[in-house]
Amino acid sequence: MADQPLRAHFAADPIELPDGRKIRVSAYPDGSIRFRVDGLPYVLTEAYLSGDPEKNKAIVKLSPGKQRSNAAYNYVEELKKKDG
């Protein structure tokens, strides 16, 4: 039998950003955390997964591709479609 996916034991209410995108955070019994973000595509632009030993925090930053990726073009085009 295949492993069953873990069910979140906590899911925060969605956070709506000023441009209408939504973010939801879920926590799982195994200690993992899941971030669900509307408005794809994104590029991982910063990750400190080991955390800062002094602060004991991990950081993950997603960007709509403003680092000269195709995601940047797609994000700008999608914004234009919404406005026009």
VOLO-293207 format. One line per 3 residues: number of its first residue (from 1); for each residue z, x, y of N, C-alpha, C, CB. Coordinates in Angstrom, 3 decimals, padded with zeros to 6 digits, m for minus. Glycine has a CB too. Layout:
// VOLO-293207
NUM) Z/X/Y/Z/X/Y/Z/X/Y/Z/X/Y ~ ... $
***
This chain:
// VOLO-293207
1) 000.000/000.842/m001.174/000.000/000.000/000.000/000.000/000.891/001.242/001.219/m000.960/m000.005 ~ m000.838/000.575/002.164/m000.923/001.351/003.409/000.311/001.107/004.259/m002.198/000.986/004.203 ~ 000.679/002.137/005.023/001.813/001.979/005.929/001.529/000.878/006.937/002.124/003.300/006.652 $
4) 002.510/000.058/007.144/002.380/m001.008/008.134/002.645/m000.427/009.523/003.360/m002.185/007.825 ~ 001.889/m000.829/010.529/002.161/m000.338/011.882/003.534/m000.814/012.353/001.063/m000.809/012.865 ~ 004.201/000.036/013.088/005.503/m000.340/013.633/005.341/m001.412/014.691/006.221/000.881/014.220 $
7) 006.270/m002.341/014.712/006.293/m003.354/015.758/007.205/m002.859/016.863/006.766/m004.738/015.211 ~ 006.772/m003.071/018.077/007.587/m002.655/019.217/008.900/m003.411/019.198/006.843/m002.891/020.551 ~ 009.990/m002.710/019.432/011.267/m003.402/019.537/011.621/m003.659/020.997/012.374/m002.591/018.856 $
10) 010.773/m003.139/021.909/010.927/m003.425/023.333/009.566/m003.328/023.989/011.941/m002.451/024.006 ~ 009.205/m004.301/024.786/007.972/m004.265/025.580/008.320/m004.754/026.980/006.827/m005.148/024.930 ~ 008.131/m003.875/027.942/008.445/m004.226/029.328/007.429/m005.234/029.853/008.464/m002.963/030.224 $
13) 007.848/m006.017/030.814/006.909/m006.903/031.496/005.836/m006.037/032.147/007.636/m007.805/032.559 ~ 004.592/m006.518/032.169/003.531/m005.721/032.805/003.840/m005.449/034.275/002.180/m006.439/032.684 ~ 003.472/m004.259/034.714/003.590/m003.869/036.116/002.196/m003.996/036.708/004.172/m002.400/036.284 $
16) 002.040/m004.783/037.781/000.739/m004.928/038.416/000.631/m003.948/039.581/000.519/m006.384/038.900 ~ m000.435/m003.141/039.548/m000.695/m002.175/040.605/m001.411/m002.853/041.765/m001.526/m000.993/040.072 ~ m001.417/m002.236/042.945/m002.042/m002.862/044.119/m003.498/m003.264/043.914/m001.960/m001.930/045.281 $
19) m004.235/m002.541/043.068/m005.652/m002.879/042.865/m005.863/m003.891/041.740/m006.444/m001.620/042.563 ~ m004.778/m004.432/041.175/m004.894/m005.464/040.159/m004.765/m004.958/038.723/m006.192/m006.149/040.315 ~ m004.844/m003.656/038.508/m004.673/m003.125/037.156/m003.237/m003.369/036.718/m005.024/m001.603/037.094 $
22) m003.030/m003.440/035.401/m001.695/m003.659/034.862/m001.344/m002.556/033.870/m001.601/m005.042/034.188 ~ m000.037/m002.235/033.849/000.502/m001.237/032.944/001.608/m001.899/032.141/001.026/000.019/033.715 ~ 001.643/m001.629/030.849/002.733/m002.133/030.006/003.263/m000.965/029.173/002.248/m003.318/029.081 $
25) 004.573/m000.890/029.057/005.227/000.154/028.273/005.950/m000.512/027.108/006.221/000.992/029.151 ~ 005.763/000.050/025.913/006.447/m000.447/024.727/007.199/000.701/024.075/005.448/m001.090/023.731 ~ 008.326/000.390/023.471/009.121/001.377/022.744/009.235/000.931/021.290/010.536/001.554/023.389 $
28) 009.256/001.891/020.382/009.245/001.621/018.949/010.481/002.181/018.276/007.997/002.201/018.308 ~ 010.867/001.608/017.129/012.072/002.049/016.429/012.072/003.534/016.042/012.250/001.225/015.198 ~ 010.896/004.128/015.891/010.839/005.549/015.515/011.007/006.476/016.717/009.517/005.851/014.822 $
31) 011.224/005.901/017.916/011.409/006.696/019.121/010.142/006.909/019.924/011.978/008.009/018.762 ~ 009.003/006.466/019.415/007.743/006.648/020.143/007.631/005.636/021.283/006.538/006.508/019.186 ~ 006.779/005.979/022.238/006.539/005.139/023.417/005.036/004.960/023.559/007.161/005.772/024.719 $
34) 004.625/003.768/023.915/003.197/003.465/024.084/002.971/002.926/025.483/002.702/002.443/023.015 ~ 001.913/003.431/026.133/001.510/002.957/027.457/000.165/002.267/027.311/001.436/004.134/028.497 ~ 000.065/001.058/027.795/m001.213/000.340/027.773/m001.609/000.111/029.225/m001.114/m001.030/026.972 $
37) m002.817/000.538/029.576/m003.271/000.498/030.964/m004.620/m000.205/031.044/m003.367/001.926/031.554 ~ m004.746/m001.154/031.972/m006.034/m001.816/032.227/m006.903/m000.912/033.092/m005.827/m003.202/032.918 ~ m008.188/m001.184/033.120/m009.097/m000.523/034.051/m009.660/000.783/033.554/m008.409/m000.285/035.322 $
40) m010.088/000.812/032.294/m010.655/002.034/031.730/m011.919/002.434/032.461/m010.947/001.854/030.246 ~ m012.349/003.639/032.427/m011.845/004.776/031.649/m010.855/005.610/032.448/m013.002/005.653/031.187 ~ m010.066/006.390/031.714/m009.096/007.296/032.316/m009.282/008.693/031.735/m007.648/006.793/032.086 $
43) m008.758/009.663/032.443/m008.764/011.047/032.011/m007.318/011.527/032.040/m009.694/011.939/032.917 ~ m006.900/012.227/030.995/m005.570/012.819/030.980/m005.605/014.028/031.898/m005.122/013.214/029.527 ~ m004.848/013.984/032.987/m004.916/015.053/033.989/m003.659/015.895/034.049/m005.180/014.468/035.341 $
46) m002.587/015.433/033.434/m001.345/016.199/033.461/m000.495/015.760/032.274/m000.575/015.998/034.815 ~ 000.062/016.727/031.551/000.943/016.393/030.438/001.965/017.498/030.248/000.137/016.174/029.142 ~ 003.200/017.154/030.418/004.325/018.026/030.116/005.085/017.328/029.000/005.243/018.302/031.391 $
49) 004.617/017.496/027.790/005.179/016.753/026.672/006.436/017.389/026.110/004.161/016.622/025.587 ~ 006.634/018.657/026.389/007.874/019.299/025.963/008.977/018.996/026.963/007.683/020.823/025.812 ~ 008.592/018.529/028.107/009.551/018.181/029.133/010.014/019.388/029.925/010.728/017.496/028.520 $
52) 010.722/019.118/030.950/011.343/020.151/031.770/012.749/020.351/031.214/011.367/019.757/033.310 ~ 013.022/021.533/030.651/014.330/021.730/030.012/015.519/021.438/030.929/014.433/023.141/029.513 ~ 015.345/021.646/032.231/016.447/021.389/033.154/016.651/019.898/033.402/016.197/022.100/034.471 $
55) 015.571/019.140/033.348/015.656/017.700/033.633/015.526/016.852/032.372/014.574/017.300/034.628 ~ 015.058/017.473/031.262/014.893/016.785/029.986/013.984/015.558/030.116/016.254/016.368/029.437 ~ 012.858/015.726/030.798/011.903/014.633/031.004/010.503/015.088/030.631/011.935/014.141/032.466 $
58) 009.726/014.183/030.084/008.314/014.439/029.808/007.493/013.687/030.849/007.922/014.002/028.348 ~ 006.310/014.215/031.159/005.434/013.607/032.164/004.030/013.486/031.579/005.417/014.448/033.486 ~ 003.416/012.326/031.768/002.020/012.114/031.400/001.347/011.465/032.595/001.878/011.229/030.100 $
61) 000.241/012.045/033.036/m000.487/011.484/034.178/m001.911/011.174/033.749/m000.476/012.462/035.393 ~ m002.339/009.943/034.020/m003.714/009.520/033.781/m004.377/009.308/035.127/m003.775/008.222/032.911 ~ m005.647/009.664/035.198/m006.392/009.506/036.434/m007.696/008.791/036.123/m006.653/010.878/037.114 $
64) m008.213/008.004/037.073/m009.512/007.388/036.855/m010.631/008.402/037.027/m009.711/006.218/037.809 ~ m010.392/009.626/036.653/m011.430/010.639/036.571/m011.810/011.303/037.866/m012.611/010.053/036.002 ~ m010.918/011.492/038.766/m011.258/012.107/040.046/m011.426/013.615/039.942/m010.199/011.786/041.067 $
67) m011.507/014.126/038.714/m011.685/015.557/038.520/m013.130/015.872/038.113/m010.701/016.080/037.459 ~ m014.071/015.224/038.748/m015.505/015.427/038.518/m015.950/015.047/037.103/m015.862/016.871/038.783 ~ m015.339/014.048/036.536/m015.763/013.589/035.221/m016.609/012.329/035.377/m014.537/013.322/034.305 $
70) m017.223/011.918/034.294/m017.977/010.667/034.313/m017.060/009.485/034.581/m018.717/010.467/032.991 ~ m015.800/009.621/034.229/m014.853/008.533/034.470/m014.726/008.245/035.962/m013.477/008.876/033.878 ~ m014.788/009.275/036.794/m014.692/009.073/038.245/m015.841/008.201/038.726/m014.697/010.429/038.994 $
73) m017.052/008.494/038.278/m018.222/007.720/038.677/m018.062/006.269/038.229/m019.514/008.332/038.085 ~ m017.663/006.080/036.959/m017.515/004.729/036.424/m016.469/003.942/037.201/m017.138/004.781/034.945 ~ m015.356/004.571/037.535/m014.280/003.888/038.257/m014.762/003.457/039.640/m013.038/004.804/038.381 $
76) m015.441/004.349/040.349/m015.950/004.025/041.683/m016.970/002.899/041.594/m016.580/005.270/042.348 ~ m017.840/002.952/040.605/m018.843/001.894/040.441/m018.189/000.542/040.146/m019.819/002.259/039.314 ~ m017.162/000.541/039.304/m016.475/m000.707/038.991/m015.790/m001.280/040.233/m015.446/m000.485/037.872 $
79) m015.208/m000.436/041.055/m014.591/m000.909/042.300/m015.635/m001.536/043.213/m013.877/000.246/043.026 ~ m016.822/m000.902/043.294/m017.898/m001.461/044.120/m018.309/m002.832/043.625/m019.109/m000.528/044.130 ~ m018.391/m003.012/042.296/m018.778/m004.310/041.733/m017.767/m005.370/042.107/m018.913/m004.226/040.208 $
82) m016.474/m005.028/042.068/m015.433/m005.996/042.399/m015.478/m006.400/043.856/m014.072/m005.434/042.069 ~ m015.823/m005.435/044.727/m015.848/m005.703/046.170/m017.126/m006.402/046.608/m015.690/m004.408/046.943 ~ m018.189/m006.181/045.867/m019.436/m006.669/046.389/m020.095/m007.676/045.592/m020.322/m005.623/046.571 $
***
